Amino acid sequence: MKKYLLASVAGVAAMAMSGAAMAEIVIATAGPMTGQYASFGAQMKAGAEQAVADIKLLAV
């Protein structure tokens, strides 16, 4: 009986100490930022930023 109690306490302690892993990831987009096609580059950048924001909301 003591072995089961000790094992369950150890399991709960291990789960309590393990948190969500956080990492810094760099995301880049390649596109036109100047010139006649700059609007497409701005849209690509805004889309990437929105995707990151959406993923952050799902992770919480």
Secondary structure, 3 states (H helix, E strand, C coil): CHHHHHHHHHHHHHHHHCCCCCCCCCCCCCCCCCCCCHHHHHHHHHHHHHHHHHHHHHHC
